[in-house]
Amino acid sequence: MLLGKRVFIRRNSLKSPVTKLLLTVSLTLIFLAALAPGIMVAAEPIELENRRELFIDDFLIGELKGTAEQELHQPEIQEIVLKHDAPWEGSGSGYHSIFKDGDIYRMYYKAWHLEVTDKGLNTGKHPLYCCYAESRDGIHWEKPNLGICEFNGSKENNIILYPGQFPEVNADPGHPAIFKDTNPDCPPESRYKAIIRSSKPHGLLAFHSADGIHFEPMQNEPVITEGAFDSQNLAFWDTEANVYRAYWRVFTGGVTDGDNWKPSGDRAIRTATSKDFLNWGPFEDLTYEDSPSEELYTNQIKPYDRAPHLLLGFPARYVERGWSPAMEQLPETEQRHLRSKSSDRYGMALSEGLLMASRNGTHFKRWNEAFLPPGRERKGTWQYGHQYIGWHLVETKSTVDDSLSELSLYSTESYWTEPGSEVRRYSLRPDGFVSISADREGGELLTPPITFTGTELSLNLATSAVGSVQVEMQDANGKPLSGFSLQECDVLFGDSIDKTVSWKGSSDLGTLSSQPVRLRFVMNDADLYSLHFRKSDK
């Protein structure tokens, strides 16, 4: 009998003497555990193998003591990396897709312009386009002239998708989410893909490309039809599950009426999987752990490169705060009132970035605190459309020391502000979303029983000059293992994404590989971001 496991027994099987005996023993163990907390009954060990594990959820948290707790970390603000100031772009540009492709970084985005005057909102200056930019470092971006779409008599622009480009489908190029397909069976002509919304018929169309620039539909009919789709709808290849996953916008009470979608309820996220990118199902709405019902405008879900079994999402939380003295004191009050002449929510709505994580693609741990809040009040901030995080984060060189790496994420700023919206970069340490943190009074983390492969343990941690981290290896029942006790562990301190744990000078864990163990972390003024059992290079 394993504590924490649900056991189902057929009623007739209780007549079996063997079953009765097993049930009696199991109940006795539970009773003894309840009476004697010091008696520990081992749970089924978690098989880590050699995966990197983050503390972004409670997967590896068995017990926290002292001041140890999970702490959400917010990215650091960096520079504006792209301005949507070309005549075919504008104040409504957004929905960025970013990924590293070999030696270059690729960015795709909606190009649109909205003019807000005392007469209301004008969106007719030019149609919605999908544009392309690229970079060698993820910081300095260029808009190449691609010669695909004519705009004001010239094809010298970076537009790759435009209305009417494919007469056989009614594709909306203004809601792009383009990715590189890592499916090993993907044919070369389909190496880059996207799902793009369509009206009449209502749904999402499948597109593909050989070079990431020249796209065409894979078929003329939508591949997904149940949803609102009025956001950045996305899909990708999940290397862990060997399926394509799609995530898109719905309203919780929305229904399809012919070619039209009738929204009702809250803005939410729906998902499905596919083996071929064309046939999708079953459809499921995302569920969340200990999170209130909130309106989520985007989802930005994708596997995390350093730990691809984890799906990380950066949805935009949308909230209408209403008019108040505090709202009147936010930046660009006049512009805010002009927006409200079109729709009151355009002036009083606010948005910010959240963080969520999943291990199965449907149930997410969503952090209720803001991951990317609006920040210091300044022009172009604290408004509807602000802090929509691009899909997805990428690894870049640090601007402080190019020998170090950091995570870069990109967010929309100056949305609906003349002359055009902007893209700001934010940075974060690798794995630096959430840490187990302890102050000077100290704290401890005890993991559930695990098994691992590899010969040494690497930690991503940061301490103060007086801080420390030590690790004790225990058996599955919590008894310290000889040679790996806390007293034998060499004290760790510093700030590194790759600190090797050692006991009396030796980091070799080969004798413990594949055996059930618990890890006890004793911390003082320190943050622990991730752990990784790996094979030693020695």
Buried (B, 14 or more C-beta within 10 A) or exposed (E): BEBEEEEEEEEEEEEEEEBEEBBEEBEEBEEEBEEEEEEBBBBEBBEBEEBBBBBBBEBBBBEBEBBBBBBBBBBEEBEEBBBBEBBBBBBBBBBBBBBBEEEEBBBBBBBBBBBBEEEEBEBEBBBBBBBBBBBEEBBEBEBEEBEBBEBEEEEEBBBBBBBEBBEEBBBBBBBBBBBBBEBEEBEEEBBBBBBBBBBEBBBBBBBBBBEBBEBEBBEEEBBBBBBBBBBBBBBBBBEBBEBBBBBBBBBBEBEEEEEEBEBEEBBBBBBBBBEEBEEBEEBBEBEBEEBEEBBBBBBBBBBBBBBBBBBBBBBBBBEEEEBEEEBEEBBBEEBBBBBBBBEEEBBBBBBBBBBBBBBEBBEBBBBBEBBBBBBEEEEBBBBBBBBBBBBBBBEBBEBEEEEEBBBBBBBBBBBBBEBBBBBBBBBBBBBBBBBBBBBEEBBBBBBBBBBBBBBBBBBBBBBBEEBBBBBBBBBBEBEBBEEBBBEBBBEBBEBBBEBBBBBEEEBEBEEBBEBBBBBBBBBBBBBBBBBBBBEEEE
